[in-house]
Amino acid sequence: MSKTRSTATIATALALVLTLAAGSALAGTTGTEFQTMYTTLLNWATGFLGKSIAIAAFILGAGIGIARSSPIPALAGVVFALFMVYVPTIIDSIMTAVI
């Protein structure tokens, strides 16, 4: 058996062992020391601060759109506002999913 084939065999065996030994993903359920920070940031993003930022982005986009005679900046403001509303929920769902 050549050295290259031996190295490939060892790497494959190691990958197989690591795959079988992997546990479930717990990225969103541990680290209680960060719970306060997470709650604060989530409240900011979904509360009045997040709504204010979303409205400001739309108004700024609408103003730039009027100056350029183009609706694209206003649409970018709307997309940003939608992201401010839905992304915290999506991230929370992804991080707390158990595989």
Accessible surface in RSA format (square Angstrom, percent):
REM  Atomic radii and reference values for relative SASA: ProtOr
REM  Chains: A
REM  Algorithm: Lee & Richards
REM  Probe-radius: 1.40
REM  Slices: 20
REM RES _ NUM      All-atoms   Total-Side   Main-Chain    Non-polar    All polar
REM                ABS   REL    ABS   REL    ABS   REL    ABS   REL    ABS   REL
RES MET A   1   177.80  92.1  89.39  59.2  88.41 210.5  86.96  73.9  90.84 120.4
RES SER A   2    69.12  58.4  53.90  71.9  15.23  35.1  53.36 113.6  15.77  22.1
RES LYS A   3   176.96  86.3 164.25 100.8  12.71  30.3 113.29 102.0  63.67  67.8
RES THR A   4   110.60  78.7 104.70 106.1   5.89  14.0  74.25  99.7  36.35  54.9
RES ARG A   5   159.07  66.8 153.36  78.2   5.72  13.6  33.45  45.7 125.62  76.1
RES SER A   6    39.90  33.7  38.95  52.0   0.95   2.2  13.51  28.8  26.39  37.0
RES THR A   7    82.96  59.0  80.44  81.5   2.52   6.0  66.79  89.7  16.17  24.4
RES ALA A   8    54.46  50.1  46.74  72.1   7.72  17.6  53.66  75.6   0.81   2.1
RES THR A   9    70.07  49.8  64.42  65.3   5.65  13.5  58.98  79.2  11.10  16.8
RES ILE A  10   115.26  65.6 112.60  83.9   2.66   6.4 114.52  82.5   0.75   2.0
RES ALA A  11    56.51  52.0  48.06  74.2   8.45  19.2  52.35  73.7   4.16  11.0
RES THR A  12    92.85  66.0  87.35  88.5   5.50  13.1  67.81  91.1  25.04  37.8
RES ALA A  13    52.00  47.8  46.40  71.6   5.60  12.7  51.33  72.3   0.66   1.8
RES LEU A  14   104.12  58.0 100.31  71.8   3.81   9.6 103.47  72.7   0.65   1.7
RES ALA A  15    54.59  50.2  48.77  75.3   5.82  13.2  53.71  75.6   0.88   2.3
RES LEU A  16   105.83  58.9 101.65  72.7   4.18  10.5 105.08  73.8   0.75   2.0
RES VAL A  17    90.40  59.5  88.43  80.1   1.97   4.7  89.76  78.0   0.64   1.7
RES LEU A  18   110.91  61.8 104.45  74.7   6.46  16.2 104.80  73.6   6.11  16.4
RES THR A  19    97.83  69.6  81.26  82.4  16.56  39.5  63.24  84.9  34.58  52.3
RES LEU A  20   138.73  77.3 108.24  77.4  30.49  76.7 110.96  77.9  27.77  74.7
RES ALA A  21    79.29  72.9  42.72  65.9  36.56  83.2  54.02  76.1  25.27  66.9
RES ALA A  22    74.98  68.9  42.61  65.8  32.37  73.6  52.55  74.0  22.43  59.4
RES GLY A  23    70.44  86.9   0.00   N/A  70.44  86.9  38.85 106.6  31.59  70.7
RES SER A  24    56.95  48.1  31.94  42.6  25.00  57.6  17.60  37.5  39.34  55.1
RES ALA A  25    42.86  39.4  29.80  46.0  13.06  29.7  39.58  55.7   3.28   8.7
RES LEU A  26    92.88  51.7  82.85  59.3  10.03  25.2  85.34  59.9   7.54  20.3
RES ALA A  27    68.53  63.0  36.55  56.4  31.98  72.7  48.41  68.2  20.12  53.3
RES GLY A  28    33.38  41.2   0.00   N/A  33.38  41.2  10.13  27.8  23.25  52.1
RES THR A  29    78.85  56.1  46.12  46.8  32.73  78.0  52.75  70.8  26.10  39.5
RES THR A  30    92.72  65.9  69.06  70.0  23.65  56.4  51.77  69.5  40.95  61.9
RES GLY A  31    29.89  36.9   0.00   N/A  29.89  36.9  17.28  47.4  12.61  28.2
RES THR A  32   114.44  81.4 100.87 102.3  13.57  32.3  72.96  98.0  41.48  62.7
RES GLU A  33   132.22  75.9  96.24  72.8  35.97  85.7  61.84 119.6  70.38  57.5
RES PHE A  34   116.85  58.5 116.22  72.0   0.63   1.6 116.85  70.8   0.00   0.0
RES GLN A  35    99.59  55.7  96.66  70.6   2.93   7.0  39.53  84.1  60.06  45.6
RES THR A  36   106.52  75.8 101.84 103.2   4.68  11.1  70.85  95.2  35.67  53.9
RES MET A  37   108.22  56.0 101.75  67.3   6.48  15.4  69.83  59.4  38.39  50.9
RES TYR A  38    89.96  42.0  87.14  49.6   2.82   7.3  88.31  66.4   1.65   2.0
RES THR A  39    55.60  39.5  55.10  55.9   0.50   1.2  49.16  66.0   6.44   9.7
RES THR A  40    53.01  37.7  49.27  50.0   3.74   8.9  33.69  45.3  19.32  29.2
RES LEU A  41    92.00  51.2  88.38  63.2   3.62   9.1  88.76  62.3   3.24   8.7
RES LEU A  42    56.26  31.3  52.19  37.3   4.06  10.2  55.48  39.0   0.77   2.1
RES ASN A  43    85.64  59.1  79.25  76.6   6.39  15.4  22.65  54.5  62.99  60.9
RES TRP A  44   133.08  53.4 131.66  63.7   1.42   3.3 110.60  59.0  22.48  36.5
RES ALA A  45    30.09  27.7  23.67  36.5   6.41  14.6  27.46  38.7   2.63   7.0
RES THR A  46    63.01  44.8  43.34  43.9  19.67  46.9  35.96  48.3  27.05  40.9
RES GLY A  47    22.57  27.8   0.00   N/A  22.57  27.8  22.57  61.9   0.00   0.0
RES PHE A  48   173.34  86.7 168.27 104.2   5.07  13.2 168.63 102.2   4.70  13.5
RES LEU A  49    88.70  49.4  80.87  57.9   7.83  19.7  84.94  59.7   3.76  10.1
RES GLY A  50     1.40   1.7   0.00   N/A   1.40   1.7   1.33   3.6   0.07   0.2
RES LYS A  51   115.70  56.4 111.59  68.5   4.11   9.8  66.83  60.2  48.87  52.1
RES SER A  52    63.72  53.8  55.22  73.7   8.50  19.6  32.62  69.5  31.10  43.6
RES ILE A  53    72.97  41.5  70.30  52.4   2.67   6.4  72.43  52.2   0.55   1.5
RES ALA A  54     7.84   7.2   7.66  11.8   0.19   0.4   7.74  10.9   0.10   0.3
RES ILE A  55   106.30  60.5 104.02  77.5   2.28   5.5 106.28  76.5   0.02   0.1
RES ALA A  56    57.13  52.5  49.55  76.5   7.58  17.2  54.22  76.4   2.91   7.7
RES ALA A  57    24.11  22.2  14.26  22.0   9.85  22.4  20.48  28.8   3.63   9.6
RES PHE A  58    86.52  43.3  86.52  53.6   0.00   0.0  86.52  52.5   0.00   0.0
RES ILE A  59   109.68  62.4 106.58  79.4   3.10   7.5 107.38  77.3   2.31   6.3
RES LEU A  60   118.25  65.9 113.65  81.3   4.60  11.6 117.90  82.8   0.35   0.9
RES GLY A  61     7.04   8.7   0.00   N/A   7.04   8.7   6.66  18.3   0.38   0.9
RES ALA A  62    26.33  24.2  24.09  37.2   2.24   5.1  25.67  36.1   0.66   1.8
RES GLY A  63    39.22  48.4   0.00   N/A  39.22  48.4  32.56  89.3   6.66  14.9
RES ILE A  64    71.28  40.6  68.82  51.3   2.46   5.9  70.67  50.9   0.61   1.7
RES GLY A  65     5.23   6.5   0.00   N/A   5.23   6.5   3.71  10.2   1.52   3.4
RES ILE A  66   145.11  82.6 127.76  95.2  17.35  41.8 133.59  96.2  11.52  31.3
RES ALA A  67    88.06  81.0  47.50  73.3  40.56  92.3  58.50  82.4  29.56  78.3
RES ARG A  68   176.15  74.0 149.35  76.1  26.81  63.8  44.64  61.0 131.52  79.7
RES SER A  69   106.25  89.8  68.52  91.4  37.73  86.9  46.34  98.7  59.91  83.9
RES SER A  70    34.88  29.5  28.84  38.5   6.04  13.9  21.54  45.9  13.34  18.7
RES PRO A  71    93.33  68.0  85.92  78.3   7.41  26.9  92.83  76.6   0.50   3.1
RES ILE A  72   112.36  63.9 112.15  83.5   0.21   0.5 112.15  80.8   0.21   0.6
RES PRO A  73    22.58  16.5  16.26  14.8   6.32  23.0  21.40  17.7   1.18   7.3
RES ALA A  74    22.13  20.4  22.07  34.1   0.07   0.2  22.13  31.2   0.00   0.0
RES LEU A  75    97.46  54.3  97.32  69.6   0.14   0.4  97.36  68.4   0.10   0.3
RES ALA A  76    59.23  54.5  47.49  73.3  11.75  26.7  54.16  76.3   5.07  13.4
RES GLY A  77     4.43   5.5   0.00   N/A   4.43   5.5   3.71  10.2   0.72   1.6
RES VAL A  78    60.72  40.0  59.78  54.1   0.93   2.2  60.72  52.8   0.00   0.0
RES VAL A  79    74.57  49.1  74.55  67.5   0.02   0.1  74.55  64.8   0.02   0.1
RES PHE A  80    85.83  42.9  83.68  51.8   2.15   5.6  85.59  51.9   0.25   0.7
RES ALA A  81    23.27  21.4  23.01  35.5   0.26   0.6  23.27  32.8   0.00   0.0
RES LEU A  82    92.44  51.5  91.67  65.6   0.76   1.9  92.11  64.7   0.33   0.9
RES PHE A  83   118.65  59.4 116.07  71.9   2.59   6.7 117.47  71.2   1.18   3.4
RES MET A  84    37.58  19.5  34.09  22.6   3.49   8.3  13.21  11.2  24.38  32.3
RES VAL A  85    84.11  55.3  72.11  65.3  12.00  28.9  76.48  66.5   7.63  20.7
RES TYR A  86   128.77  60.1 128.62  73.2   0.15   0.4  82.27  61.8  46.50  57.3
RES VAL A  87    44.28  29.1  44.28  40.1   0.00   0.0  44.28  38.5   0.00   0.0
RES PRO A  88    19.54  14.2  12.28  11.2   7.26  26.4  17.54  14.5   2.00  12.4
RES THR A  89    88.05  62.6  83.20  84.3   4.85  11.6  62.77  84.3  25.28  38.2
RES ILE A  90    92.43  52.6  90.10  67.1   2.33   5.6  92.43  66.6   0.00   0.0
RES ILE A  91    93.83  53.4  93.45  69.6   0.39   0.9  93.83  67.6   0.00   0.0
RES ASP A  92    56.02  39.2  53.76  53.5   2.25   5.3   6.08  14.3  49.94  49.8
RES SER A  93    66.87  56.5  53.97  72.0  12.90  29.7  36.68  78.1  30.19  42.3
RES ILE A  94   116.55  66.3 102.03  76.0  14.52  35.0 106.19  76.5  10.36  28.1
RES MET A  95    85.32  44.2  80.38  53.2   4.95  11.8  57.01  48.5  28.32  37.5
RES THR A  96    58.97  41.9  45.49  46.1  13.49  32.1  31.10  41.8  27.87  42.1
RES ALA A  97    53.02  48.8  38.90  60.0  14.12  32.1  48.73  68.6   4.29  11.4
RES VAL A  98   107.10  70.5  74.96  67.9  32.14  77.4  74.96  65.1  32.14  87.2
RES ILE A  99   164.72  93.7 122.52  91.3  42.20 101.7 148.70 107.1  16.02  43.5
END  Absolute sums over single chains surface
CHAIN  1 A     7929.2       6772.4       1156.8       6126.9       1802.3
END  Absolute sums over all chains
TOTAL          7929.2       6772.4       1156.8       6126.9       1802.3
